[in-house]
């Protein structure tokens, strides 16, 4: 599986942000299952899921303080990369 994401360190907190399709973020059970599936690849990090609406606006799901921080960051500022997860 290939995912698009980033590992960010901000104010001493290291977290992962993962871009997913809206179908993942529509349901809590799907978000929890996806986080659990990828958590071994981002150990000891909060995982924030990001999906975009039809106009391209990002929506973040995860730890509230990190989500609030990400609302002030443009998508272009996030150091996105591809992660190959097997």
Secondary structure by P-SEA (a helix, b strand, c coil): cbbbbbbbbcccbbbbbbbbcccccccaaaaaaaaaaaccccccbbbbbbbbccccbbbbbccaaaaaaaaaccccccbbbbbbcc
